[in-house]
Structures are given as structure tokens and as C-alpha cells.
Amino acid sequence: MKITIGKHAGYCWGVKRSYKKLLEAAADESNDKPIVTLGPLIHNPQTIERLEEDHQIGYTDDAESVGTDTRVAVRTHGVKPQVVQEMEARGVEVLDLTCPLVRVIQVRAEKFYKRGYHVVIVGSAKHPEIISITGYVPDGEWSVVESLADIEKVEPNGKPIGVVCQSTHMIEFVEQVVEALKQRFGGVVEVEFKNTICFVTTERQEETKWLAEVTDAIIVVGGKESSNTEKLKKTALECGATHVVKIEDASELDVSEFRGKAHLGLLAGASTPKWVIDEVVEKIRNEVGEAVEVEDLTESKERKTKEAALDREFE
């Protein structure tokens, strides 16, 4: 059996950056205040558990409950700016760990509003990234579109429409939304779209299509709350993969499902740590009952080069 681990499996650049900065802050001996994150840092329970057990970094969903004796780290998905402003006004020390590529979306939405546009945000209304973006546009000046049916609820009141999207969304759906908005409003108002899907998301989805073609089955590893992980599974199925399993960690994997398969593809969401991926591979090695060859593409020169360029751009 051969296992190919996708080039972009595991922590994306933005998650690596946030995690690294959080641990650096926790290790800063000049500041002995404990740290909590505002909401889970990322959508991966294994990472959140390790942060608490190994580094004593917990999280809270209630910004108002945090006192000045505690440092607060903004989660990778970002939060509404008003939340940060309120905490800082109370004297709370805030460490902003928002992914810079999410910050790009926040800024783009704000620019659309300042130019007089009604802002349409394509994504899940309950996702923390989308909630953070809405904080950069006044209420009544934005609409969230989760499905094509939501377009009927968009009321730009004669203003042009500026469209941005969740960083982990699928471009095919976003393009459908843009086209539907043009059909409904194009003759009346301008519809302008800025593609704010993260390049890592696009590359993961392209890689999923490739693995769906060259493997006999695909295992997708990621947290149950992870939007991008769910989309990897959906992409694999849409691209013709006939056997796709999504798991959170090795404990959920039934290796017997894959006996007799010659080639497995292993994908993982942007918030899945490499050690969780490695545990999945090790379980297959131990239980499949045959020799296993592992092709690990996560250490590719291409990926390292891109991440190094992002480090230089945003540090």
C-alpha cells in the first residue's frame, strides 16, 4: 500500500504564525500575566487541549469577563474591532493573532463600505471569521450569503454591491453567487467582486482534485468544526472519489475499510497539526497487514518557499 500525504496537509501558514506567536508570548519571562485566547485559537480540539495542558493557555468566549490581570490573544479568525477596542479601553493587554490573510478581507470589506458599497460577504454567518468581518461594516450595510436563496434577502438600497468571501470558501460557489447577484441587480447597480479566498485554500482544493484522480480512497483529517476540512471532503466527492472518509484523529479511523486498497490519499485541514496526521499514518502501518510506503509531500520546497515569502511580507 502507498499513502500520499498532500503537500498542503496540516497547519497552514496563518495557523503556524498564530501558534508560534502565542507560544512566544507565553514564554516571555518579562510578562508573567497568564494568557487566554478569545475563542479557540483554531478549529482543532487536539491543538486546544495541548495548549492548555502543556502551556496553560485556555480560552474564553466572554471578552467582558477578562480582567487586566490577564492577556487576551485574538483567535486566528479575528474578532470584531469593537471587541478589541472595548478590552483595550479597560486596560486589558491584547495580542492580535488574526491571520494577515483574514485581515485582508476585513480591510477589503471596510474599503467597499467607505466607497459607498453595500457589502455582501459569502460564507457561514456563524463562522467566527465572518462574524469578525461584519464588525468592519456598520449594521444594515452588509449581508451574509450562505446559499443562493439568501440573495433574495440582499437589499442594497440602490448602492453598488461589493462582494468578499470567507477565506476557506469554494470559488465555484462564490462565482455562482456573484452571477446571481448580477442577474438580480446588474441592470440597476454595479456588482464588484474581490476574490478573498486564501491561496492555500485554492491549492488544497486543487490538490484534492488531483488525489481524487490518482488514489483508490481518500482520508480527510480535521476538526469537526473546521470549515475548510469539510470542503476538502466535499471537493473529493465532487471530483469522483468513490471512497472518502473524514476523521478528527486516528481514534476514529477504521483501518479495515482500506485493506486491499493500493493507494490512499491523505488530506488534512488548515488547523490540523502534523502530529495528528502522523498518528493516522502510524495506525495504518500497524493495522493494515501489509507493507506501507509513505509519500509525504508536506516538506516540499515549494511550500517552504511560499511560507518564507509570507513571513517576510507580514513580519
C-alpha contacts under 8 A as a table, 3 or more apart, distances in Angstrom:
res1	aa1	res2	aa2	distance
1	M	261	K	6.71
1	M	262	A	4.74
1	M	263	H	5.77
1	M	264	L	7.61
1	M	290	E	7.02
1	M	291	A	6.31
1	M	292	V	4.88
1	M	293	E	6.22
2	K	262	A	6.19
2	K	263	H	4.74
2	K	264	L	6.21
2	K	292	V	5.64
2	K	293	E	4.62
2	K	294	V	5.85
2	K	295	E	7.38
3	I	263	H	5.84
3	I	264	L	4.74
3	I	265	G	5.85
3	I	266	L	6.90
3	I	292	V	7.20
3	I	293	E	6.17
3	I	294	V	4.83
3	I	295	E	6.00
4	T	263	H	7.56
4	T	264	L	6.28
4	T	265	G	4.98
4	T	266	L	5.99
4	T	294	V	6.06
4	T	295	E	4.65
4	T	296	D	6.04
4	T	297	L	7.38
5	I	9	A	6.84
5	I	265	G	6.15
5	I	266	L	4.71
5	I	267	L	6.27
5	I	294	V	7.55
5	I	295	E	6.12
5	I	296	D	4.85
5	I	297	L	5.82
5	I	298	T	6.95
6	G	9	A	5.22
6	G	207	E	6.93
6	G	208	T	7.97
6	G	211	L	7.99
6	G	265	G	7.20
6	G	266	L	6.14
6	G	267	L	5.52
6	G	268	A	7.85
6	G	296	D	7.05
6	G	297	L	5.65
6	G	298	T	6.38
7	K	207	E	7.78
7	K	296	D	7.35
7	K	297	L	4.30
7	K	298	T	4.23
7	K	299	E	7.25
7	K	300	S	6.70
7	K	303	R	7.35
8	H	12	C	7.32
8	H	200	V	7.42
8	H	203	E	7.48
8	H	204	R	5.93
8	H	267	L	7.90
8	H	268	A	7.83
8	H	297	L	7.76
8	H	298	T	5.91
8	H	303	R	7.44
9	A	12	C	7.92
9	A	204	R	7.68
9	A	266	L	7.82
9	A	267	L	5.34
9	A	268	A	4.52
9	A	269	G	6.31
9	A	270	A	6.97
9	A	272	T	7.80
9	A	274	K	7.99
9	A	298	T	6.38
10	G	267	L	7.92
10	G	268	A	5.20
10	G	269	G	5.66
10	G	270	A	5.26
10	G	271	S	6.24
10	G	272	T	4.71
10	G	273	P	5.43
10	G	274	K	5.60
10	G	277	I	7.48
11	Y	14	G	7.91
11	Y	15	V	5.71
11	Y	16	K	5.95
11	Y	269	G	7.21
11	Y	270	A	4.64
11	Y	271	S	4.93
11	Y	272	T	5.54
11	Y	273	P	5.70
11	Y	274	K	7.20
12	C	15	V	5.39
12	C	16	K	6.21
12	C	200	V	7.12
12	C	270	A	4.81
12	C	271	S	6.89
13	W	16	K	5.11
13	W	17	R	6.10
13	W	307	E	6.02
13	W	310	L	7.91
14	G	17	R	5.11
14	G	18	S	6.27
14	G	76	T	7.36
14	G	99	C	5.02
14	G	100	P	7.12
14	G	101	L	7.44
15	V	18	S	5.16
15	V	19	Y	6.02
15	V	42	I	7.39
15	V	76	T	6.69
15	V	99	C	7.22
15	V	270	A	7.21
15	V	271	S	6.48
16	K	19	Y	5.22
16	K	20	K	6.01
17	R	20	K	5.24
17	R	21	K	6.16
17	R	99	C	7.74
18	S	21	K	5.23
18	S	22	L	6.06
18	S	75	R	7.98
18	S	76	T	6.30
18	S	97	L	5.22
18	S	98	T	7.27
18	S	99	C	6.99
19	Y	22	L	5.15
19	Y	23	L	6.32
19	Y	41	L	7.98
20	K	23	L	5.31
20	K	24	E	6.19
21	K	24	E	5.01
21	K	25	A	6.18
21	K	97	L	7.48
22	L	25	A	5.19
22	L	26	A	6.27
22	L	73	A	7.45
22	L	97	L	7.67
23	L	26	A	4.97
23	L	27	A	6.15
23	L	55	H	7.69
24	E	27	A	5.14
24	E	28	D	6.29
25	A	28	D	5.21
26	A	34	P	7.52
26	A	35	I	6.88
26	A	55	H	7.33
26	A	57	I	7.98
28	D	31	N	5.80
28	D	32	D	7.57
29	E	32	D	6.35
33	K	69	D	6.13
33	K	70	T	5.34
33	K	71	R	6.22
34	P	56	Q	7.91
34	P	57	I	7.40
34	P	69	D	7.66
34	P	70	T	5.30
34	P	71	R	6.10
35	I	56	Q	7.94
35	I	57	I	5.64
35	I	58	G	7.22
35	I	70	T	5.87
35	I	71	R	4.68
35	I	72	V	5.74
35	I	73	A	6.99
36	V	57	I	5.47
36	V	58	G	4.93
36	V	59	Y	4.71
36	V	60	T	6.66
36	V	70	T	7.31
36	V	71	R	6.41
36	V	72	V	5.17
36	V	73	A	6.18
37	T	40	P	6.32
37	T	41	L	6.15
37	T	57	I	7.38
37	T	58	G	6.45
37	T	59	Y	4.47
37	T	60	T	6.34
37	T	72	V	5.49
37	T	73	A	4.46
37	T	74	V	5.89
37	T	75	R	6.17
38	L	41	L	7.42
38	L	59	Y	5.77
38	L	60	T	5.29
38	L	61	D	5.70
38	L	62	D	7.40
38	L	63	A	6.77
38	L	72	V	6.44
38	L	73	A	6.04
38	L	74	V	5.37
38	L	75	R	5.92
39	G	59	Y	5.66
39	G	60	T	5.46
39	G	61	D	4.94
39	G	74	V	7.76
39	G	75	R	6.27
40	P	43	H	6.75
40	P	48	I	6.73
40	P	59	Y	5.93
40	P	60	T	7.69
40	P	75	R	6.44
41	L	48	I	7.21
41	L	59	Y	7.92
41	L	74	V	7.50
41	L	75	R	4.35
41	L	76	T	5.73
41	L	77	H	7.87
42	I	47	T	7.86
42	I	48	I	7.61
42	I	75	R	6.81
42	I	76	T	6.25
42	I	77	H	7.55
42	I	271	S	6.12
43	H	223	G	5.97
43	H	224	K	7.85
43	H	225	E	5.78
43	H	226	S	5.32
43	H	271	S	6.15
44	N	47	T	5.57
44	N	48	I	6.45
44	N	222	G	6.97
44	N	223	G	4.80
44	N	224	K	7.86
44	N	225	E	7.59
44	N	226	S	7.29
44	N	271	S	5.90
44	N	272	T	6.31
45	P	48	I	5.00
45	P	49	E	6.00
45	P	223	G	6.65
46	Q	49	E	5.14
46	Q	50	R	6.18
47	T	50	R	5.09
47	T	51	L	6.15
47	T	272	T	7.94
47	T	273	P	7.07
48	I	51	L	5.16
48	I	52	E	6.41
48	I	58	G	7.68
49	E	52	E	5.27
49	E	53	E	6.12
50	R	53	E	5.09
50	R	54	D	5.59
50	R	55	H	7.44
51	L	54	D	5.60
51	L	55	H	5.17
51	L	56	Q	6.34
51	L	57	I	5.37
51	L	58	G	7.07
52	E	55	H	5.58
52	E	56	Q	4.38
52	E	57	I	4.59
52	E	58	G	5.21
53	E	56	Q	5.74
53	E	57	I	7.79
60	T	63	A	7.18
62	D	65	S	5.58
62	D	66	V	7.37
63	A	66	V	5.67
63	A	83	V	7.23
63	A	87	M	7.13
64	E	67	G	7.93
64	E	87	M	7.38
66	V	70	T	6.65
66	V	72	V	7.74
66	V	92	V	7.58
67	G	70	T	5.86
67	G	92	V	6.45
68	T	71	R	7.38
68	T	90	R	7.39
68	T	91	G	5.84
68	T	92	V	4.61
68	T	93	E	7.02
69	D	92	V	7.64
70	T	92	V	7.10
70	T	93	E	7.29
71	R	92	V	6.59
71	R	93	E	5.04
71	R	94	V	5.97
71	R	95	L	7.30
72	V	92	V	7.38
72	V	93	E	6.32
72	V	94	V	4.90
72	V	95	L	6.02
73	A	94	V	5.84
73	A	95	L	4.52
73	A	96	D	5.79
73	A	97	L	6.34
74	V	78	G	6.03
74	V	79	V	6.76
74	V	94	V	7.25
74	V	95	L	6.16
74	V	96	D	4.85
74	V	97	L	5.21
74	V	98	T	6.26
75	R	78	G	5.44
75	R	79	V	7.35
75	R	96	D	7.55
75	R	97	L	5.77
75	R	98	T	5.92
76	T	97	L	5.45
76	T	98	T	4.28
76	T	99	C	5.17
77	H	98	T	5.69
77	H	99	C	6.57
77	H	102	V	6.74
77	H	128	P	6.01
77	H	129	E	4.61
77	H	132	S	7.39
78	G	96	D	7.91
78	G	97	L	7.35
78	G	98	T	4.62
78	G	99	C	7.28
78	G	102	V	7.34
78	G	103	R	7.66
78	G	128	P	7.18
78	G	129	E	6.05
78	G	132	S	5.61
79	V	83	V	6.86
79	V	84	V	7.58
79	V	98	T	7.98
79	V	128	P	7.13
79	V	129	E	7.30
79	V	131	I	7.05
79	V	132	S	4.25
79	V	133	I	7.71
79	V	135	G	7.72
80	K	83	V	5.53
80	K	84	V	7.13
80	K	131	I	6.97
80	K	132	S	4.33
80	K	133	I	6.80
80	K	134	T	7.17
80	K	135	G	4.46
80	K	136	Y	6.99
81	P	84	V	5.23
81	P	85	Q	6.17
81	P	132	S	7.57
81	P	135	G	6.17
81	P	136	Y	7.03
82	Q	85	Q	4.99
82	Q	86	E	6.09
82	Q	135	G	7.03
83	V	86	E	5.25
83	V	87	M	6.40
84	V	87	M	5.20
84	V	88	E	6.13
84	V	94	V	7.25
85	Q	88	E	5.20
85	Q	89	A	6.02
86	E	89	A	5.10
86	E	90	R	6.52
87	M	90	R	5.22
87	M	91	G	6.57
87	M	92	V	5.31
87	M	93	E	7.77
87	M	94	V	7.57
88	E	91	G	4.93
88	E	92	V	5.03
88	E	93	E	6.50
88	E	94	V	6.91
89	A	92	V	7.38
98	T	102	V	6.81
98	T	103	R	6.70
99	C	102	V	5.24
99	C	103	R	6.33
100	P	103	R	4.77
100	P	104	V	6.33
100	P	314	F	7.15
101	L	104	V	5.09
101	L	105	I	6.94
101	L	167	S	7.78
101	L	198	C	6.75
102	V	105	I	5.23
102	V	106	Q	6.52
102	V	129	E	7.48
102	V	167	S	6.70
103	R	106	Q	4.99
103	R	107	V	6.19
104	V	107	V	5.21
104	V	108	R	6.10
104	V	196	T	7.69
105	I	108	R	4.98
105	I	109	A	6.13
105	I	133	I	7.16
105	I	164	V	6.92
105	I	165	C	7.64
105	I	166	Q	7.97
105	I	167	S	7.85
105	I	196	T	6.04
106	Q	109	A	5.31
106	Q	110	E	6.30
106	Q	132	S	7.58
106	Q	133	I	4.99
106	Q	136	Y	6.33
107	V	110	E	5.06
107	V	111	K	6.12
107	V	136	Y	7.59
108	R	111	K	5.07
108	R	112	F	6.25
108	R	164	V	7.51
109	A	112	F	5.18
109	A	113	Y	6.43
109	A	119	V	6.45
109	A	133	I	7.12
109	A	136	Y	6.82
109	A	137	V	6.95
109	A	162	G	7.68
109	A	163	V	7.98
109	A	164	V	6.73
110	E	113	Y	5.18
110	E	114	K	6.24
110	E	136	Y	5.33
110	E	137	V	5.78
111	K	114	K	5.05
111	K	115	R	6.17
112	F	115	R	5.18
112	F	116	G	6.62
112	F	117	Y	5.26
112	F	118	H	7.35
112	F	119	V	6.55
112	F	162	G	5.86
113	Y	116	G	5.18
113	Y	117	Y	4.92
113	Y	118	H	6.27
113	Y	119	V	6.46
113	Y	137	V	6.39
113	Y	141	E	7.34
114	K	117	Y	7.21
116	G	159	K	6.79
116	G	160	P	7.31
117	Y	141	E	7.94
117	Y	156	P	8.00
117	Y	159	K	5.60
117	Y	160	P	4.94
117	Y	161	I	5.27
117	Y	162	G	5.79
118	H	141	E	5.23
118	H	142	W	5.76
118	H	143	S	7.91
118	H	156	P	5.39
118	H	159	K	5.97
118	H	160	P	6.16
118	H	161	I	4.88
118	H	162	G	6.09
119	V	137	V	7.77
119	V	141	E	6.27
119	V	142	W	4.52
119	V	143	S	6.35
119	V	161	I	5.89
119	V	162	G	4.89
119	V	163	V	5.94
119	V	164	V	7.57
120	V	142	W	5.65
120	V	143	S	4.87
120	V	144	V	5.82
120	V	145	V	6.91
120	V	154	V	7.93
120	V	161	I	6.82
120	V	162	G	6.04
120	V	163	V	4.75
120	V	164	V	6.39
121	I	130	I	7.42
121	I	142	W	7.28
121	I	143	S	6.16
121	I	144	V	4.77
121	I	145	V	6.12
121	I	163	V	5.96
121	I	164	V	5.10
121	I	165	C	5.23
121	I	166	Q	7.26
122	V	144	V	5.81
122	V	145	V	4.81
122	V	146	E	6.06
122	V	163	V	7.38
122	V	164	V	6.33
122	V	165	C	4.39
122	V	166	Q	6.09
122	V	174	V	6.75
122	V	177	V	7.91
123	G	127	H	7.75
123	G	130	I	6.67
123	G	144	V	6.71
123	G	145	V	6.11
123	G	146	E	5.18
123	G	165	C	6.08
123	G	166	Q	5.18
123	G	169	H	6.88
124	S	127	H	5.32
124	S	130	I	6.71
124	S	144	V	7.54
124	S	145	V	7.51
124	S	146	E	5.45
124	S	166	Q	7.89
125	A	130	I	6.07
125	A	131	I	6.75
125	A	144	V	6.15
125	A	145	V	7.72
125	A	146	E	6.99
126	K	130	I	7.12
126	K	131	I	6.76
127	H	130	I	5.45
127	H	131	I	6.34
128	P	131	I	4.95
128	P	132	S	6.09
129	E	132	S	5.15
129	E	133	I	6.39
129	E	166	Q	7.08
130	I	133	I	5.09
130	I	134	T	6.40
130	I	166	Q	6.57
131	I	134	T	5.33
131	I	135	G	6.88
132	S	135	G	5.44
132	S	136	Y	7.53
133	I	136	Y	5.65
133	I	137	V	7.52
134	T	137	V	5.52
134	T	138	P	7.54
134	T	139	D	7.80
134	T	142	W	7.06
135	G	138	P	7.01
137	V	141	E	6.39
137	V	142	W	6.59
138	P	141	E	5.65
138	P	142	W	7.32
139	D	142	W	6.52
140	G	143	S	7.73
141	E	156	P	7.62
143	S	154	V	6.11
144	V	150	D	7.78
145	V	148	L	7.20
145	V	150	D	5.32
145	V	151	I	6.51
146	E	150	D	6.52
147	S	150	D	5.44
147	S	151	I	7.55
148	L	151	I	5.61
148	L	176	Q	7.88
148	L	177	V	6.24
148	L	180	A	7.56
149	A	152	E	6.05
149	A	153	K	7.94
150	D	153	K	5.36
150	D	154	V	7.05
151	I	154	V	5.28
151	I	177	V	7.68
151	I	180	A	7.54
151	I	181	L	6.84
156	P	159	K	5.26
156	P	160	P	7.04
156	P	161	I	6.79
158	G	188	V	7.50
158	G	189	V	6.48
159	K	189	V	6.44
159	K	190	E	7.96
160	P	189	V	5.00
160	P	190	E	4.70
160	P	191	V	6.00
160	P	192	E	7.78
161	I	189	V	7.17
161	I	190	E	6.09
161	I	191	V	4.70
161	I	192	E	6.12
162	G	191	V	6.07
162	G	192	E	4.91
162	G	193	F	5.88
162	G	194	K	7.62
163	V	178	V	7.48
163	V	191	V	7.45
163	V	192	E	6.10
163	V	193	F	4.61
163	V	194	K	6.15
164	V	193	F	6.38
164	V	194	K	5.57
164	V	195	N	6.34
164	V	196	T	5.95
165	C	169	H	6.89
165	C	174	V	7.27
165	C	195	N	6.93
165	C	196	T	5.66
165	C	197	I	6.44
166	Q	169	H	5.47
166	Q	196	T	6.98
166	Q	197	I	6.35
167	S	196	T	5.90
167	S	197	I	4.12
167	S	198	C	4.90
167	S	201	T	7.29
168	T	197	I	5.97
168	T	198	C	6.44
168	T	201	T	5.53
168	T	227	S	7.01
168	T	228	N	5.38
169	H	173	F	7.91
169	H	174	V	7.48
169	H	197	I	6.28
169	H	201	T	7.54
169	H	228	N	7.30
169	H	231	K	7.73
170	M	173	F	5.77
170	M	174	V	6.57
170	M	197	I	7.83
170	M	202	T	7.72
170	M	231	K	7.47
171	I	174	V	4.99
171	I	175	E	6.03
171	I	197	I	7.43
171	I	202	T	7.96
172	E	175	E	5.30
172	E	176	Q	6.44
173	F	176	Q	5.01
173	F	177	V	6.35
174	V	177	V	5.05
174	V	178	V	6.28
175	E	178	V	5.03
175	E	179	E	6.12
176	Q	179	E	5.13
176	Q	180	A	6.09
177	V	180	A	5.08
177	V	181	L	6.13
178	V	181	L	5.11
178	V	182	K	6.25
178	V	191	V	7.57
178	V	193	F	7.09
179	E	182	K	5.07
179	E	183	Q	6.22
180	A	183	Q	5.03
180	A	184	R	6.23
181	L	184	R	5.13
181	L	185	F	5.80
181	L	186	G	7.00
181	L	191	V	7.11
182	K	185	F	5.20
182	K	186	G	4.15
182	K	187	G	7.66
182	K	190	E	7.86
182	K	191	V	6.15
183	Q	186	G	5.63
183	Q	187	G	7.73
184	R	187	G	7.72
185	F	188	V	5.31
185	F	189	V	5.66
185	F	190	E	7.48
185	F	191	V	7.61
186	G	189	V	5.50
186	G	190	E	5.94
186	G	191	V	6.55
187	G	190	E	7.94
197	I	201	T	6.79
197	I	202	T	7.19
198	C	201	T	5.28
198	C	202	T	6.66
199	F	202	T	5.08
199	F	203	E	6.16
200	V	203	E	5.05
200	V	204	R	6.02
201	T	204	R	5.15
201	T	205	Q	6.22
201	T	228	N	7.41
202	T	205	Q	5.22
202	T	206	E	6.23
203	E	206	E	5.05
203	E	207	E	6.05
204	R	207	E	5.01
204	R	208	T	6.09
204	R	232	L	7.56
205	Q	208	T	4.94
205	Q	209	K	6.40
205	Q	232	L	6.30
205	Q	235	T	6.68
206	E	209	K	5.17
206	E	210	W	6.47
207	E	210	W	5.04
207	E	211	L	6.20
208	T	211	L	5.14
208	T	212	A	6.03
208	T	232	L	6.68
208	T	235	T	6.79
208	T	236	A	5.81
208	T	267	L	7.45
209	K	212	A	5.12
209	K	213	E	6.58
209	K	235	T	6.96
209	K	236	A	6.12
209	K	239	C	5.79
210	W	213	E	5.29
210	W	214	V	6.51
211	L	214	V	5.18
211	L	215	T	5.70
211	L	218	I	7.67
211	L	265	G	5.94
212	A	215	T	5.88
212	A	216	D	7.76
212	A	217	A	7.55
212	A	218	I	7.18
212	A	236	A	5.74
212	A	237	L	7.99
212	A	239	C	6.31
212	A	240	G	6.45
212	A	241	A	4.92
212	A	265	G	7.71
213	E	239	C	7.70
213	E	240	G	7.40
213	E	241	A	7.14
214	V	263	H	7.92
215	T	218	I	7.17
215	T	262	A	7.85
215	T	263	H	5.01
215	T	264	L	5.50
215	T	265	G	5.89
216	D	241	A	7.61
216	D	242	T	7.78
216	D	243	H	7.24
216	D	261	K	6.12
216	D	262	A	6.69
216	D	263	H	5.43
216	D	264	L	5.92
216	D	265	G	7.77
217	A	241	A	6.76
217	A	242	T	6.90
217	A	243	H	4.80
217	A	244	V	5.92
217	A	258	F	7.64
217	A	261	K	7.33
217	A	263	H	7.01
217	A	264	L	5.13
217	A	265	G	6.25
218	I	236	A	7.76
218	I	241	A	7.39
218	I	243	H	6.31
218	I	244	V	4.81
218	I	245	V	6.42
218	I	264	L	5.69
218	I	265	G	4.58
218	I	266	L	5.81
218	I	267	L	7.35
219	I	244	V	5.89
219	I	245	V	4.95
219	I	246	K	5.88
219	I	247	I	7.42
219	I	264	L	7.40
219	I	265	G	6.26
219	I	266	L	4.94
219	I	267	L	6.19
220	V	229	T	7.10
220	V	232	L	7.21
220	V	233	K	6.44
220	V	244	V	7.43
220	V	245	V	6.12
220	V	246	K	4.57
220	V	247	I	6.26
220	V	266	L	6.04
220	V	267	L	4.73
220	V	268	A	5.36
220	V	269	G	7.61
221	V	229	T	7.23
221	V	246	K	5.87
221	V	247	I	5.08
221	V	248	E	5.45
221	V	249	D	6.48
221	V	266	L	7.60
221	V	267	L	6.21
221	V	268	A	4.49
221	V	269	G	6.45
221	V	272	T	7.06
221	V	277	I	7.04
222	G	226	S	6.61
222	G	229	T	5.70
222	G	246	K	7.45
222	G	247	I	6.35
222	G	248	E	4.79
222	G	249	D	7.21
222	G	268	A	5.73
222	G	269	G	5.20
222	G	271	S	7.10
222	G	272	T	5.42
223	G	226	S	5.16
223	G	229	T	7.35
223	G	247	I	7.79
223	G	248	E	5.11
223	G	269	G	7.82
223	G	271	S	7.66
223	G	272	T	7.15
224	K	230	E	8.00
224	K	248	E	6.51
226	S	229	T	5.38
226	S	230	E	6.55
226	S	269	G	7.25
226	S	271	S	7.56
227	S	230	E	5.37
227	S	231	K	6.42
228	N	231	K	5.04
228	N	232	L	6.34
228	N	269	G	6.00
228	N	270	A	6.99
229	T	232	L	5.14
229	T	233	K	6.66
229	T	268	A	6.65
229	T	269	G	4.51
229	T	270	A	7.41
230	E	233	K	5.27
230	E	234	K	6.35
230	E	246	K	7.97
231	K	234	K	4.89
231	K	235	T	5.97
232	L	235	T	5.09
232	L	236	A	6.18
232	L	267	L	7.75
232	L	269	G	7.66
233	K	236	A	5.19
233	K	237	L	6.36
233	K	244	V	6.87
233	K	245	V	7.67
233	K	246	K	6.79
234	K	237	L	5.26
234	K	238	E	6.16
235	T	238	E	5.06
235	T	239	C	6.09
236	A	239	C	5.17
236	A	240	G	6.64
236	A	241	A	5.54
236	A	244	V	7.21
237	L	240	G	5.41
237	L	241	A	5.07
237	L	242	T	6.80
237	L	244	V	6.98
238	E	241	A	7.35
241	A	244	V	6.61
247	I	250	A	7.45
247	I	252	E	5.82
247	I	253	L	6.60
248	E	252	E	6.75
249	D	252	E	5.90
249	D	253	L	7.29
249	D	276	V	6.13
249	D	277	I	7.64
249	D	279	E	7.75
249	D	280	V	6.76
250	A	253	L	5.27
250	A	276	V	7.26
250	A	279	E	6.01
250	A	280	V	4.62
250	A	283	K	6.80
253	L	280	V	7.60
254	D	257	E	5.95
255	V	258	F	5.63
255	V	259	R	6.97
255	V	283	K	7.72
255	V	284	I	6.05
255	V	287	E	6.56
255	V	288	V	6.25
256	S	259	R	5.39
256	S	287	E	7.98
256	S	288	V	6.92
258	F	261	K	5.49
258	F	288	V	7.60
259	R	288	V	5.99
259	R	289	G	7.92
261	K	264	L	7.02
268	A	272	T	6.08
268	A	277	I	7.35
269	G	272	T	5.36
272	T	276	V	6.92
272	T	277	I	7.53
273	P	276	V	5.57
273	P	277	I	6.85
274	K	277	I	5.03
274	K	278	D	6.15
275	W	278	D	4.94
275	W	279	E	6.18
276	V	279	E	5.13
276	V	280	V	6.51
277	I	280	V	5.23
277	I	281	V	6.50
278	D	281	V	5.09
278	D	282	E	6.12
279	E	282	E	5.00
279	E	283	K	6.15
280	V	283	K	5.23
280	V	284	I	6.43
281	V	284	I	5.20
281	V	285	R	6.26
282	E	285	R	4.98
282	E	286	N	6.20
283	K	286	N	5.14
283	K	287	E	6.09
284	I	287	E	5.30
284	I	288	V	5.42
285	R	288	V	5.99
285	R	289	G	7.61
285	R	290	E	7.72
285	R	291	A	7.37
285	R	292	V	6.03
286	N	289	G	7.16
296	D	299	E	7.05
297	L	300	S	5.50
298	T	303	R	7.43
299	E	303	R	7.13
299	E	304	K	7.15
300	S	303	R	5.48
300	S	304	K	6.50
301	K	304	K	5.16
301	K	305	T	6.03
302	E	305	T	5.19
302	E	306	K	6.34
303	R	306	K	5.29
303	R	307	E	6.24
304	K	307	E	5.19
304	K	308	A	6.06
305	T	308	A	5.16
305	T	309	A	6.26
306	K	309	A	5.12
306	K	310	L	6.37
307	E	310	L	5.07
307	E	311	D	6.23
308	A	311	D	5.01
308	A	312	R	6.40
309	A	312	R	5.19
309	A	313	E	6.24
310	L	313	E	4.95
310	L	314	F	6.07
311	D	314	F	5.53
311	D	315	E	5.65
312	R	315	E	5.65
